[in-house]
Amino acid sequence: MKILCGKFSELRRHSLQLFYAIRDHPITMLYNDEDLEVMFAVADSIGLNCIEVTVVDSRGFDSGTSGCGGDVGANSSGVVESGGDVGGSTSKGIPFSGQGLVGRRLESMGDVGKEDDLGAMFCPHQQRPRLSDAWKELIKSVGQLFVGGSEGFRDALRKYSIVHSFEFDFVKNETERVTAVCKVKSCKWNIHARLDKVSDCFYIKRYYNVHSCGVAGRTTKNCHANSTLISQLIKDDVRDKSKKRPVDVVDDLKEYYGVDVSYNRAWLAVKKAKSSAFGDYSDSFNQLQWYRNVVLNSDPRSVFDLEWDETTNRFLRLFVAFDACVQGFKHCRPVLSVDATFLKASHMGCLMSASAKDGNAGLFPLCFGVVDAENNDNWLWFMEKLHGILDEERRVVFISDRHRGIKEGIAKVFPSSFHAYCLYHLKGNLRTALASTNVKYKESLIRVFSKCAYAPTVAKFNQHMGNLLKHGGAAVVHFLSELPNERWANVFFPGQRYGAMSSSLAECFNSWILKERELPVVDMVGRIRKKMMKSMCLRRERASKWEQVLCPYGESRLEKLYDLVKTWKVIPSSAEIFEVDTDPSVCVDIGRRTCSCCWWQLNGFPCCHAVCAIKYSGKDLNLYVERYFHVESYRQVYSKPIYPVASLWKGDVADCGTSILPPLSKKPPGRLKKKRIRSNGEKVREMKCGRCGKMGNHNKLTCKEDLRPDF
């Protein structure tokens, strides 16, 4: 005030009053320096660069005249604009400019003396824009037209009621006229619309847009936010994210539309959105004929076998193998992991697959099939189809669980091939056989069983097997009596499985297509094809930039082995036979590609002793690595692409003759299960419950722990 009075001689300190205007606080008086500091603190907290300051001469209110002159422009109320040095004041690095400051006209002296509560400024709540804000002007005034007839008007009215948080009832709900009133009986809000038969548009004839019920009649639980409307809102999201959960829909509607819906309504909306985005589940089986024709036209060498019952026209089986995968497998290790997983669509079913591993240890899907159930007949059919795409001169190693259909199918269709049991599943079965045993003791027995499986020599196998039989008891003896050694033990296995001890590749493929398994069958096949096509293209481009001889996976393995053996000594016996002088010492024959540790023979990849001997001999180490790990073979795996499928003229070719019906499936009682059926004795990853704080297989939603205090 001293600065103001010094600049303008007409002003008196005892008659001046200062006010400032900030968002949500339009009129706040400044009494002293402490109030000024509060003003700067509030401005700093909300990021203001300019504060409106109003200077009031109280004499102007008493006498009715401004009492100001000169450089200070006064109005009839005595409100003036501040300027000069006042606008140049700063605090805590925030500049305030006097230019553009607007004086505010005060209504009365009562307003001047009123102070606003600054408490709300210390608990700010920023309102984010909602997607429903665009619906606020859907209903405007009398005479407004709506395209789409009564349905278009009703849709606009539903959205309008959602964004304004009120419910309404239809008094008349006909094709040519619609009348609605507020659900609160005492409220006078109403609207009436009719059909204009000339323009065939609906228009508002009568509209009273005042809710006499007030805020008390507003609600976020709107019955007109039905499943059909919600499905239209989430359709695009479901198309991009097929595994959309109803609980996510409930949260999204609350956050982006401000409406509360039940879980059941959200679940039904997701179901309708999937049907709208991907088509009808039942009709998708009939579209398989069109999809088969398009695939074979673009790539005639691919296999797309579709079978149905000619009597009932119901779907039976489907086998898909793209030519790019068939040709690429010729340059992969001859090891296949076969498995089956259940489908999650309404007609359920089962998906069978065979997967391999490329030279860079990547998943390489060879083929897959869709059947109604996992049984012996369907596995025999799948193996026969698989036999038709494989090279007959190449002996393939199969790794799987002990499903009876797989064992019988491989034995009948591939009599000269080798079949190994998945060690992971065997350990799970052994846990079940030892269910009554102490947990720690049981796990120690399973570790001994794993040592038997990995044992490189017969002597080591017998040593560990003796310990297992000695401490395992009758349960272990009975378990091993049904398990031939040549199916699971390394030392007795007749084929070369390149270190693969489990069918994890098949499990990886099942997880890779986890979201696709919920789609209709034709969309599922299409999504899997797109995934495979994209993956092969990306790996082809990546391999084109590699300049080394081995793939990065093989190169990294050799690098680790070489770092291990740099200090080892080698004693030559001949040009190809060496003794690696370590503790213990081993003999390496690089000509026959053998090592006394047996790991070179078992894995098909040089062991640490072989790397040491080869480097000592001065020969090229890459020549002693199987060709499947070379970059050239990797490029051959992905040399041929999977061709795209265009659906532009789908409507012209959809009718392909016989109409295929979905398979008969009986829905089991209760809620449809979508989680994978775990193997016997399979371990489940423990997690910490957010309610009880304990480790286990439950979360805070499924926790049943009693948290009541003990008295």
SULQUIDA-V454541 format. One record per backbone hydrogen bond with DSSP energy under -1.0 kcal/mol. NH is the residue of the N-H (numbers start at 1). CO is the residue of the C=O. If there is no record, write none. Layout:
# SULQUIDA-V454541
[[NH,CO] [NH,CO]]
This chain:
# SULQUIDA-V454541
[[5,1] [6,2] [7,3] [8,4] [11,8] [15,12] [16,13] [17,56] [19,54] [20,28] [21,52] [22,25] [25,22] [28,20] [30,18] [36,32] [37,33] [38,34] [39,35] [40,36] [41,37] [42,38] [43,39] [44,40] [45,41] [46,42] [48,43] [54,19] [55,80] [56,17] [57,78] [58,15] [60,57] [62,58] [63,59] [64,60] [72,69] [78,75] [80,55] [86,83] [89,86] [94,91] [101,98] [112,108] [113,109] [122,119] [123,120] [131,256] [132,256] [133,130] [135,132] [136,133] [138,135] [143,204] [144,141] [146,202] [153,149] [154,150] [155,151] [156,152] [157,153] [158,154] [159,155] [160,156] [161,157] [162,158] [163,159] [164,160] [166,161] [169,181] [171,179] [172,179] [174,177] [178,193] [179,172] [180,191] [181,169] [182,189] [183,167] [187,184] [190,208] [191,180] [192,206] [193,178] [194,203] [195,176] [196,201] [200,196] [202,146] [203,194] [204,144] [205,192] [206,192] [208,190] [214,211] [217,214] [218,215] [219,165] [222,220] [225,222] [226,224] [230,226] [231,227] [232,228] [233,229] [234,230] [238,234] [239,235] [240,236] [241,237] [244,242] [249,245] [250,246] [251,247] [252,248] [253,249] [254,250] [255,251] [256,252] [257,253] [259,253] [260,220] [266,262] [267,263] [268,264] [269,265] [270,266] [271,267] [272,268] [273,269] [274,270] [275,271] [276,272] [277,273] [278,274] [279,275] [284,280] [287,283] [291,287] [292,288] [293,289] [294,290] [295,291] [296,292] [297,293] [298,294] [299,295] [302,299] [303,321] [305,319] [307,317] [309,314] [313,309] [315,661] [316,307] [317,307] [318,370] [319,305] [320,368] [321,303] [326,322] [327,323] [328,324] [329,325] [331,328] [332,329] [335,333] [336,397] [337,355] [338,399] [339,353] [341,351] [343,349] [344,517] [348,345] [350,371] [351,341] [352,369] [353,339] [354,367] [355,337] [356,364] [358,362] [361,358] [364,356] [366,354] [367,354] [368,320] [369,352] [370,318] [371,350] [375,373] [379,375] [380,376] [381,377] [382,378] [383,379] [384,380] [385,381] [386,382] [387,383] [388,384] [394,391] [397,334] [398,418] [399,336] [400,420] [407,403] [408,404] [409,405] [410,406] [411,407] [412,408] [413,409] [414,410] [417,414] [418,396] [420,398] [421,487] [422,400] [423,501] [426,422] [427,423] [428,424] [429,425] [430,426] [431,427] [432,428] [433,429] [434,430] [435,432] [437,434] [442,438] [443,439] [444,440] [445,441] [446,442] [447,443] [448,444] [449,445] [450,446] [451,447] [452,448] [453,449] [454,450] [455,451] [461,457] [462,458] [463,459] [464,460] [465,461] [466,462] [467,463] [468,464] [469,465] [470,466] [471,467] [472,468] [477,473] [478,474] [479,475] [480,476] [481,477] [483,480] [487,484] [488,485] [489,485] [490,453] [493,489] [500,497] [507,503] [508,504] [509,505] [510,506] [511,507] [512,508] [513,509] [514,511] [517,513] [518,515] [519,516] [524,520] [525,521] [526,522] [527,523] [528,524] [529,525] [530,526] [531,527] [532,528] [533,529] [534,530] [535,531] [536,532] [537,533] [538,534] [539,535] [540,536] [541,537] [542,538] [543,539] [544,540] [545,542] [546,543] [551,629] [555,551] [556,552] [557,553] [558,554] [559,555] [560,556] [561,557] [562,558] [563,559] [564,560] [565,561] [568,565] [571,579] [573,577] [574,577] [578,588] [579,571] [580,586] [581,569] [582,580] [586,580] [588,578] [589,594] [590,576] [594,589] [596,587] [598,595] [602,598] [603,599] [604,600] [611,607] [612,608] [613,609] [614,610] [615,611] [616,612] [617,613] [619,614] [624,621] [625,622] [629,626] [630,627] [631,549] [634,630] [635,631] [636,632] [637,633] [638,634] [650,647] [656,654] [661,313] [682,679] [687,696] [689,694] [693,689] [696,687]]
